[in-house]
């Protein structure tokens, strides 16, 4: 992800390279350590993936993190990878996940591995047996990461989700990776419910920010939301709200007794534009209005926040969502854009344009390879607060009208608002 403005390519998956270079539907015999042709083929594919990853890191000036998704079960394989990375002066960190709980292993295979392209159209039981044999072949040569034998490597070893061995982690990105892994609970499959507060008086007037009360329709939504929670059997879920009046008022209609208030869930701070309509901002601050449309994720309101700032502020909330169970969250449009964008792995430049309508419950359910979103609408009318992405041509015209002749010139003039690095934000 680009959550911290780090250019990351999701994965260089060796399985995908193997399917394109060798083929699909390779039986478990291909993974046997006694099959020398298979060993040579798998090594060639793995090193090709490594070389592609290194080429991307070396040739793309914005590239920072590459992820190699592979088994790397032996010290010889890890040594080959380390040597290749060292030649390119690339830091490397290995992440190993160890699972020795048979029933969890079987569930993981059936729920995740059998959905991969290798087993499309196969009988589930036959596919399960084949993949189980593949694991047995790996185990014949498997050499776990060891604090004694691999002290020169940087690595994180996770055992049964709950135990961690961390060695030679010495950079911010590596530390953040460890922090993230230690908060993951992949064995928990929560259902997450999100909603914005009910419509407010500010929403009706087209104003942003503020701390206004609910409108009549907003109160109706609160009543219907409480009824929904009771009918769906969600009354025992913990409820999280921001500290803003509109979320607290909406939450007061729910029967749930476990309620936590998070300052981190407060709406994006619009700074000196707080309480204004978009029309007022365009009239009073035409350059600011155009600059925000030009790069909405990185733009920071004067004396306020950017979407990137908000994503950093939400990190503790994200980690609590990752490690916790089901929860009902009542917060705000920009906040939910960031959270939903994270859960659905939406590119950061698209996060400010995710539709989060009023009077709608967004249900997020984890799946094998991500999450699914379901919108539950309540049929209560409300103001429309979504604003579509503007064309570059219209933005440039507005900048010219504001006395700025070039987009680059405008960006340069606003250089003091460049988003700080992760290291600066972590101080």
N, C-alpha and C positions, 0 to 999 in steps of 0.2 A: 504493500500500500504506500501511498504518499502522505500518510497521516502527519508526518513531521517534515514535510517538504523533502523527503529523501526519495530519489528516483529508484524505484524497485520494480524489477520485472518479476511477476508473480512466481513462476517456477521454470526451471530448466529440468523437465521431468524425463528421467532416463527411460521410463516405460514408454513414453510417447515417442522418443527417438528410436527405441527398439522396435516399436510397431511400424514406424515408417521405414526403417532400414532393413529389418529382418522379416517382419510380418506379424499378423495377429494370430491368436489361437495357438500360441506355442505351449506345448504340454509341459508338465512339471519336469519331464526328463531334460528339457533344455536348461534347467537350473541345477542339475546334478553336478557336483564337483568332480564326478568321474567322467563326465562328458566333456572331453577336452575341446572339441569343436565348439560346444556351447560356452565354455569358459572363455575361449579366445574371442568369440563373437560378443559376449556380454562385456568383456573388457574394452573391446574396440568401441562399442556403442557408448559406454560410460565415459571414456576419454574424449570421444567426439562431443558429447554434451558438455563436458568440462571446458573444452577448447572454445565451443560456441559461447559459453558463459563468459570466459575470459576475454574473448574478442569484443563482446558487448561492453564489458566494463572498461576495456582499454580504448575503444573507438568512440564511445558515446561520452562526451565531456560532462553530461549531466548524470550519468549512471553512478550510483553509489553502492547499492546492495544487489547482489545476485543470489538466487536460491537454487541450489542443486538438490533436486528431490530424487534420492537414490538410496539403495540399501547400504552400500559401502561396508559390508559385513566383516572384512578382514583388515588386518593392519597393513598388509601389502597394498590393498586398494587405497586405503587412506593415505599411505605414504606417497603413492603415485599422484594422487590429487594434491597433496601438500606441496610436493616438488614442483608441479606445474604452476601452482599459485605463487610459490616463492619466486619463480623465474620472472613472473609479471609483477612482483612486489605487491601482491594482493593478500590482505589478511584473511584468514580462514577460521571459522568456528564450526565444529561438528556438534550436531544435536542428535542424541540417541534416545529413543523411547523404548523401554523394556516393559513387556507385559507377560506375566506368567500366571494369570488367572484364567483357567481353561474356558469357563463359561463366558467370560468377557471376550476372550479371543474368538470364540465361535460366533458370538453376536456381532463382533466387528466385521468378521469375514462375511457373514450373511447380509448385514445391513449396508456394508460399504464396498468391499472388494468384489462381490459378485455383480456389482453394477458397472464395473469398468469394462472397456471395449473388448478385453480378452474373452469375456464370457457372455457376450451378447448372443441370445438365442439358445444358450446351453441350458440343459436341465439343472436346476439349482443344486440338487444333491450331488450330481456329477461334478459340477463346478466347485462345490465346497470341498469335495474329496481331492480334486486336483490342486486347489490352492493350498489345502492343508499339507499335501505332499511337497509342494513348492517350499513351504516354510520348513519342513523337515530337512529338505536339501540345504537350505540356508544354514540350519542349525549345525550341520555336519562340519562346517568350516567357520562358524560364527565366533568372532573374538570381540567381546564387549570392550568398551572404553574403560580404562582403568587408571585410577589415580597413581598407581605404582608404575605401570608399564607405559603410560601415555602422558607422562608429566609435561612433556614438551609441547603438547597440543592444547589449544583452547577448545574446551568442550563443555556441554551441558548434558548430563545423563539423567533422564527421568525414569523412575521405576514405579510402575503401577500408579501413575498419575500423581502420587502424593510424596514421593521421596526424590530428592534432587542432589546430584553431585556436580559441583561447578568448579572448573579448573581454569586458571589463567585468564579470566575475563577481565579485560583492561581497557575497554573503550566504551563510549557512551552508547553506541548502537548495540554492542554486545550486552551491556548492562540492562538496557531497555528490553532486549530479547529475553534475558533471564527473568526479568520482572514480569513480562507478559506470560511466559510459560508457567511461572509459579502461580499465576492467577487463573489459568485455564482449568476447567473441570469438564473434559469431554465426555465423561461417563454420566453427567447430568444433562438431561434433555428438557430444558425449561420451555414453557410457552410464555412469551413476553407480550404484554398489552401496553400500547401507548395511545395517548390522546392529548390533543391540545386542550386547554381550558375552554369553557364555553365562550361564546361570542361576548365581547366587551363593548362598552360605550366608545372606546377608542377605535375598535374595529369598525363600528358603524360610521364613525366620522372619517375613516381612512387614515388615522394617525398611527405612527409606529411607536413602539416602546411604551413608556408610561407605566402606571400602576393602577389602572382604572377598575371599576367594578363590572360585574357581568350585566349584560343587557337582559331584557325580558326573555328573549330567545335563548340567551346563555343560561339563564336559570332553568328554563324548560329542559335544556340539554342536560343540566346537572341532575334534574329529577329523573329523566329517562336513563341516564347513565347509572344512577343508583339502582333503578329497576333492572337494568341489564345485568349488573354485577350480581344481584340476588338470584335472578332467574338462571344465570349461567353457572352458578355455584362458585363464584369467585370471591365470596365474602371473606375467605380466610387468607387471601393473598396480601402480602405487604404492599402498601401504597407509597409511592415516592412522589413528592411534589417539589416545586421550587419554593422560594420564599415570597413570591409575588402574590398579591391579593387575589388575582383572578384564578390562580391554580388552587389556592387554599379554599376559596369559595366553591369552586367546582368539586374539590375533594370532599367538602363537608356533606355532600349529598350521598356519599358512599357509606355503606354500613360497616366497612372494614375498620378494625380497631388498631391495627398496626400501621401507623403512618409516620414516615420519615421525611424531613424537609432538607433538601440539598441546596445550598447556595450555588453550587456548580450547575444546577439545572435552571438558573435564572436566564431570561432571554438575552440574546446578543445585545451588548450595550451600544446604542446608537450615538453616544456622545452628545455633541452639540446639536445633533439632528433629532434627538429624542423628543417625542411629542409633536413632531411635524408630520404633515402629509407628504407623499411623494411629490405632489404638485408644488408644495411650498419649498421643498428641498431643491427641486429643479429650478424654481424661480430665484431663490435666495442664494443657492450654492450650485450654479450650473456646472462648474468644473467638477466639483465633488460628485455630483449626480452622474455625470458621464464617466468619470474614472471608476466609479463603483460598477457600472455596467460593463466596463472594459475588462475588469478582472475581479469579479465579485467575490471569489474565494479569498484572495489575498488583500483586497482593499480594506483599509481600516478607517472607520469613521473618525473624524477629528475628535480627540479626547475620548474615543470609544474603542470598539473592538472590530476585528475581522473574523471571518469564518474560521480562518486558521487559528486565531487566538482562542476561539470558542472550542475548537477540536482539542486543543491542548488543555483547556480548562476542564473538559469533559473526561479526560483520561481516567481519573479515579472512578467515575460513574461507569465507564466502559468496563473497567476491571471488575467492579462489583457485579455487573451484568454477566460477565464471563464466568465468574466463580459461584454465582448464586443460583437460586431456583427461580420459579415463575414469579413475576412481579407485575404490578399495574402502575404505570408511570404517567403522571399528569404534568405536562410542561408546555413548551412553546414551539412555534414554527421553526425557527432557525436551529434550536436545540435538537428537535426531532429530525430535522434534515441531516444533521451531523451523525446522530445515533443510527438512524435508518441507513444512511450512506455507508457507515462502518459495517453494519450487520449484513448488508446486501452487497458489499464490496463494490460500491459505485465509485467511479473516478472522482477525485476531489474537485475537479473543475465543474462537475455536474451536480455536486452536493447542494449549492445554493439554489438549484432549480427543481429539486425534488418536490413533488406535490404533497403537501400535508394539509388537507382541508380541515376546516372547523367541523365540529359535531360529527366526528368520525373516529371510531376505534381502529387502530392499526394492530393487527395480530401478527406476530412474527414467530414462525415455527422452524426450528432447526431441521435440516435434511442431511442426507449423506454428504453432500458436497456444497454446503452453504445454508441459506435460509430462504424461506418463502414468506411473502407478504400477502395478507388478506385484509381488505378494507371493509369494515362493518359500518354502514351509513345509517343514520338515525332519522333522516327525512325532516329535520328541523332546519328551516331556512337560516342563512347566516351571510355575513359579508364575505366577499371573495378577496382574500389577501395575497393570493399568488400573483407574481409578476413574471411574465415569460422572459426568456433570454432575448436580448436585443441584438440586432445585426451590427456588425462592425461598421458598416457604412453609416448607419444612423448615429452611432456613437461618435465617429470621427466628425460628422457634420455638427453635432452638438458641441464638440470640443472646439471646432473652428469658430462657431458662434460665440463661444466663451472667450475667444481671443487666443486660443492655443492652436497653432497651425500644424503641429505634428504630434502624433501619438507618442513618439519616442521622447520628444521634448517635455511632454506632460509627465511622462513616467519619471524622467530625470528630475524634474522639479519636485516630485513627490518622493524622492529617494529616501528622505528621512523616515518614511513610513514603511520601508522594506521590512518584511517579516523577519524577526530575529531567528538566529539558528537555534537548534534544539539545545545546544550547550548553554546558550545565553538564557533560554527559558528555564533551564534546569538549575540555575544558580539560586 
